[in-house]
Amino acid sequence: MQDLRLFLIVGLFMSGSIAEARSDRTEATRAVAQSFLHQAFVRNEFRAAYVAHAAPDFIQHNPRIGDGLEAHRAYFDAMARNEPNGDNSRWAHVFDMVLVDDDLFAVFHHTYRDAEDPGKAVIDIWRVADGRIVEHWDVIQTIPKTSLHRNGIACGIGESYEAARALGDTLARPTCGRPDPNASREETLRVIADYVAEVGRGDVRTAIERWFSADYKQHSPTIPDGAQGAIAYLEREFGRGRDLMPTAGPARVVAEGDLVLFHRLVTYPGASGPSANMDIFRVTNGRISEHWDLKQPVPKTSANTNGMW
């Protein structure tokens, strides 16, 4: 936890020129993101979008796909062959959230291949350099049939095949809304840094009571809704002694407005290996008001050598 707090605090203190350069890079990344996402998911030209927007040798972290455009094309060609006549137009896709920060853009979305598919929830992160996508990470989780609350794994909208198909294009109107343009990225990171500091001191209950809003909403399907649900879950995870706590690697952070995403590898006691985790928090009026997460076990073998972080 301490390394994440230090990372967040360092990010809060940037000179005006550094902040201005970051803002310029963010807007350049936003232009690439908008063009790429529209071609890939609205026009349904997924492979062509990568050809148009990605570097030929881009770095891939999805363990099922090799590096570069050729490996990417081969993987999705093989996937298309599993569809009737190679046609994936039956698929339903929903944008839940789009974040852009410096040279990174991230998308939280969910998809269904047909009415029998329980669906996949996905968080993707892409890195942009010189106007091209040069790196990609993702975490993919099957949408569970049951949950400990009624909020949905995303935002409860389009969370069936039929409902997703009926929504149409959601790039312009993600189901969880756009990042609040009036919210300060720096203040959002400051709240998270202070919350992380308190959790790191070992008092989960005090941290949550101090930093979670009264109407805190939970989207992780394995955690009950509300602050008390979070307390019960995190006290089990962090309150059994240091040797039984999960251990986490460094964090990749994508933050915009009132939303912040953390990507890191986490190893849970007794697990055979690490899990690639992505958590998203919303901060409202200085309090954490909403949380989403996806987790994917890191496989022992991979089509590339880059790891999932």
GULODREN-529240 format. One record per residue (C-alpha): residue number from 0; y, x, z. Coordinates in pm, 1 decimal. Layout:
# GULODREN-529240
NUM Y X Z
...
//
This chain:
# GULODREN-529240
0 0.0 0.0 0.0
1 242.1 280.2 86.0
2 240.2 429.2 -264.6
3 330.9 88.0 -413.7
4 621.8 46.6 -169.7
5 759.2 391.0 -256.9
6 731.0 313.6 -629.5
7 923.4 -9.5 -587.6
8 1194.8 146.4 -371.8
9 1251.3 431.0 -619.1
10 1290.7 171.5 -897.5
11 1572.5 0.5 -708.1
12 1809.4 296.9 -710.4
13 1904.3 371.5 -1071.3
14 2238.9 499.1 -1190.3
15 2444.8 278.2 -1421.5
16 2359.2 484.3 -1729.6
17 1986.4 476.4 -1651.1
18 1997.5 101.0 -1591.3
19 2184.3 47.1 -1918.1
20 1928.9 253.4 -2111.2
21 1648.8 54.3 -1949.9
22 1817.6 -270.3 -2052.7
23 1848.5 -148.0 -2412.4
24 1479.9 -51.0 -2422.4
25 1386.7 -388.9 -2274.9
26 1568.5 -576.9 -2551.2
27 1413.4 -356.8 -2820.7
28 1070.1 -426.8 -2668.5
29 1149.8 -798.8 -2656.6
30 1213.4 -803.2 -3033.1
31 873.4 -641.3 -3099.8
32 702.4 -875.6 -2853.1
33 849.4 -1190.9 -3005.1
34 754.3 -1093.7 -3359.6
35 405.8 -976.6 -3266.4
36 320.1 -1273.6 -3043.4
37 445.4 -1528.5 -3297.1
38 238.6 -1379.0 -3578.5
39 -71.5 -1325.2 -3365.0
40 -87.5 -1649.3 -3167.0
41 138.7 -1905.3 -3333.8
42 58.8 -1824.2 -3698.1
43 -297.9 -1729.8 -3595.4
44 -279.4 -1397.2 -3782.2
45 -414.2 -1185.9 -3498.3
46 -552.4 -890.7 -3690.2
47 -257.8 -884.8 -3933.0
48 -17.1 -882.7 -3637.2
49 -172.9 -562.3 -3510.2
50 -150.1 -402.8 -3854.8
51 217.1 -498.4 -3876.6
52 317.9 -400.0 -3524.4
53 76.4 -141.3 -3379.7
54 48.7 231.9 -3436.3
55 -270.8 317.0 -3627.5
56 -400.4 527.4 -3338.0
57 -283.2 307.5 -3051.1
58 -456.2 361.9 -2715.8
59 -696.1 88.2 -2611.6
60 -800.8 14.9 -2250.1
61 -1014.2 -295.4 -2314.2
62 -1361.3 -146.3 -2247.7
63 -1522.9 -337.8 -2534.1
64 -1293.6 -197.3 -2805.1
65 -1241.6 157.3 -2933.1
66 -905.3 320.2 -2991.3
67 -687.0 245.0 -3291.9
68 -653.9 -19.6 -3560.1
69 -990.6 43.1 -3726.8
70 -1189.1 -11.7 -3405.9
71 -974.9 -315.2 -3325.1
72 -1038.0 -464.6 -3670.5
73 -1413.4 -400.7 -3645.7
74 -1435.4 -569.3 -3306.2
75 -1254.5 -885.3 -3413.0
76 -1436.3 -899.3 -3746.1
77 -1762.8 -903.8 -3549.8
78 -1624.0 -1177.2 -3324.8
79 -1520.2 -1385.1 -3627.0
80 -1873.3 -1365.1 -3767.0
81 -1990.1 -1559.2 -3461.5
82 -1771.2 -1852.8 -3561.5
83 -1881.7 -2111.2 -3823.6
84 -1771.2 -1968.1 -4160.0
85 -1571.1 -1706.2 -3972.6
86 -1312.9 -1973.2 -3886.3
87 -1141.0 -1950.8 -3547.6
88 -893.0 -2231.1 -3617.1
89 -1082.7 -2445.6 -3364.7
90 -963.4 -2218.0 -3084.7
91 -698.4 -2343.8 -2844.9
92 -444.0 -2101.8 -2700.8
93 -180.8 -2156.0 -2428.7
94 101.3 -1919.3 -2328.9
95 159.7 -1943.0 -1955.1
96 404.2 -1656.9 -1900.8
97 577.7 -1379.7 -2099.1
98 744.8 -1082.9 -1924.2
99 938.2 -796.8 -2085.5
100 1038.2 -486.5 -1889.9
101 1155.3 -154.2 -2035.2
102 883.6 -39.0 -2281.7
103 622.8 -292.9 -2162.2
104 561.2 -658.2 -2236.3
105 300.4 -872.7 -2066.8
106 149.7 -1212.9 -2141.7
107 -44.4 -1442.9 -1912.5
108 -234.6 -1692.6 -2129.3
109 -559.4 -1885.0 -2154.2
110 -789.6 -1972.5 -2444.0
111 -1082.3 -2194.7 -2538.4
112 -1314.3 -2144.1 -2835.0
113 -1433.7 -2506.1 -2839.1
114 -1476.5 -2810.2 -2615.8
115 -1785.0 -2659.0 -2449.2
116 -1609.8 -2333.9 -2357.1
117 -1493.3 -2315.7 -1990.5
118 -1210.2 -2096.1 -2113.6
119 -1079.5 -1747.7 -2046.5
120 -765.1 -1658.8 -1853.1
121 -612.2 -1332.9 -1978.5
122 -328.6 -1103.3 -1881.3
123 -237.1 -851.2 -2150.8
124 8.3 -562.9 -2123.6
125 134.3 -377.0 -2431.4
126 346.3 -59.9 -2438.1
127 597.9 -7.7 -2718.4
128 740.0 320.0 -2851.7
129 962.4 363.4 -3158.7
130 920.7 -3.9 -3247.3
131 539.6 2.4 -3251.3
132 270.9 -102.0 -3003.9
133 111.6 221.3 -2883.4
134 -105.9 111.3 -2589.9
135 -282.9 -199.5 -2461.3
136 -442.7 -309.6 -2133.6
137 -596.9 -642.9 -2036.5
138 -782.9 -822.6 -1760.5
139 -998.5 -1120.7 -1858.5
140 -1155.3 -1377.1 -1626.2
141 -1359.9 -1687.5 -1704.3
142 -1181.4 -1997.3 -1576.7
143 -1395.5 -2121.9 -1285.1
144 -1523.8 -2475.8 -1270.9
145 -1411.9 -2516.5 -909.9
146 -1108.4 -2400.6 -711.4
147 -987.3 -2414.8 -350.6
148 -668.0 -2592.6 -461.7
149 -533.9 -2814.1 -742.9
150 -264.8 -2583.6 -882.2
151 -465.3 -2444.4 -1172.4
152 -543.7 -2081.7 -1249.0
153 -222.6 -2076.9 -1457.7
154 15.1 -2367.1 -1391.1
155 -219.9 -2662.7 -1428.3
156 -102.8 -2745.8 -1781.7
157 -338.2 -2736.9 -2080.5
158 -631.6 -2636.3 -1863.7
159 -895.5 -2806.9 -2074.5
160 -978.3 -2763.6 -2441.4
161 -838.9 -3103.4 -2540.0
162 -521.2 -3062.2 -2334.7
163 -464.1 -2711.7 -2470.0
164 -501.5 -2827.8 -2831.2
165 -254.4 -3109.2 -2769.4
166 16.2 -2871.4 -2643.1
167 67.5 -2691.8 -2973.3
168 299.5 -2388.4 -2978.2
169 380.2 -2275.6 -2622.7
170 539.1 -1936.5 -2699.2
171 887.3 -2089.5 -2681.1
172 799.6 -2291.3 -2370.3
173 533.8 -2116.3 -2156.1
174 363.2 -2348.8 -1910.0
175 483.1 -2153.7 -1604.6
176 836.3 -2131.8 -1740.8
177 1043.4 -1833.2 -1844.2
178 1159.4 -1570.0 -1595.2
179 1475.9 -1691.9 -1424.8
180 1765.2 -1521.4 -1610.1
181 1987.0 -1565.5 -1303.6
182 1743.4 -1385.1 -1070.6
183 1788.5 -1014.4 -1004.8
184 1493.2 -796.2 -1102.6
185 1604.3 -546.5 -838.2
186 1615.0 -810.6 -565.1
187 1270.6 -938.4 -665.8
188 1131.7 -585.0 -634.4
189 1310.7 -536.7 -301.1
190 1145.5 -847.1 -152.1
191 802.9 -731.7 -269.7
192 866.1 -379.0 -133.0
193 952.8 -518.4 209.6
194 651.0 -750.0 206.8
195 419.6 -463.3 108.2
196 565.0 -247.7 386.3
197 482.5 -511.5 648.1
198 129.3 -566.4 514.9
199 83.9 -187.1 518.5
200 163.6 -184.2 890.3
201 -143.1 -402.0 939.0
202 10.7 -732.6 1046.8
203 -77.9 -968.0 761.7
204 19.8 -1283.7 950.6
205 368.7 -1159.0 1036.3
206 426.2 -1035.5 679.7
207 328.8 -1367.7 525.0
208 520.1 -1578.3 776.5
209 825.7 -1360.9 716.0
210 814.6 -1331.6 337.0
211 637.7 -1642.7 201.6
212 832.6 -1961.7 133.4
213 749.2 -2286.6 312.1
214 624.3 -2436.2 -16.6
215 431.6 -2124.9 -130.3
216 191.9 -2212.1 -412.2
217 -138.5 -2034.5 -473.3
218 -311.0 -2005.4 -812.8
219 -596.6 -1767.7 -730.6
220 -897.3 -2004.0 -734.2
221 -1064.1 -1828.4 -439.9
222 -767.1 -1861.6 -199.0
223 -659.3 -2192.2 -40.1
224 -307.7 -2316.8 -109.5
225 -7.3 -2238.9 106.8
226 88.4 -1959.0 343.3
227 -192.2 -2041.8 588.6
228 -449.4 -2010.4 309.9
229 -310.3 -1668.2 221.3
230 -315.4 -1560.0 585.7
231 -679.5 -1660.7 628.5
232 -782.1 -1482.9 308.6
233 -587.0 -1159.9 364.0
234 -680.1 -1132.7 730.8
235 -1044.3 -1131.8 620.8
236 -967.9 -871.9 353.0
237 -742.5 -642.3 558.3
238 -818.4 -733.5 918.2
239 -1171.4 -596.7 964.8
240 -1076.7 -233.4 1019.6
241 -955.0 38.7 786.8
242 -1306.7 136.1 672.0
243 -1363.9 -218.9 544.5
244 -1031.6 -254.7 363.7
245 -1021.9 -247.0 -17.2
246 -872.7 70.8 -160.8
247 -623.2 53.4 -448.0
248 -501.0 303.7 -703.3
249 -145.3 340.8 -832.3
250 35.3 34.6 -967.5
251 169.0 -39.4 -1313.1
252 463.5 -277.7 -1269.3
253 618.5 -525.5 -1515.0
254 911.1 -716.2 -1363.9
255 1163.4 -958.7 -1510.0
256 1394.8 -1191.1 -1321.4
257 1205.1 -1369.4 -1045.3
258 858.2 -1250.2 -1155.1
259 673.7 -924.3 -1096.8
260 328.0 -820.5 -1220.9
261 113.9 -545.6 -1064.8
262 -180.2 -387.4 -1247.0
263 -409.6 -158.3 -1050.6
264 -772.7 -65.1 -987.5
265 -912.2 -189.9 -658.1
266 -1243.6 -96.4 -495.9
267 -1386.3 -347.3 -249.9
268 -1626.1 -245.2 29.6
269 -1985.7 -273.0 -86.6
270 -1893.3 -306.6 -455.7
271 -2074.0 -89.5 -709.1
272 -1744.4 9.9 -871.8
273 -1375.1 -74.2 -903.0
274 -1219.0 -395.0 -1028.7
275 -921.1 -409.6 -1264.6
276 -676.9 -647.1 -1095.4
277 -349.6 -801.9 -1208.2
278 -134.7 -992.4 -959.6
279 184.0 -1184.3 -1038.9
280 436.2 -1296.5 -774.5
281 735.5 -1524.9 -809.0
282 1029.3 -1469.4 -571.1
283 1265.3 -1762.1 -500.2
284 1567.7 -1740.5 -268.8
285 1443.8 -1415.9 -118.5
286 1089.4 -1539.3 -46.6
287 757.6 -1512.3 -229.0
288 699.1 -1863.3 -362.5
289 400.3 -1835.7 -597.9
290 104.3 -1607.6 -674.1
291 -143.6 -1565.0 -958.5
292 -422.2 -1310.0 -1001.9
293 -703.8 -1210.9 -1236.4
294 -987.1 -969.3 -1160.7
295 -1240.8 -802.3 -1390.0
296 -1512.6 -558.8 -1279.5
297 -1482.3 -223.4 -1455.6
298 -1803.1 -172.4 -1658.4
299 -2003.4 147.2 -1625.3
300 -1979.2 213.2 -2001.3
301 -1688.9 165.6 -2241.7
302 -1613.0 182.9 -2613.0
303 -1321.9 415.4 -2528.6
304 -1258.5 688.0 -2271.7
305 -923.8 561.7 -2139.7
306 -1030.2 353.7 -1840.2
307 -900.6 7.2 -1755.8
308 -585.4 141.3 -1588.8
//
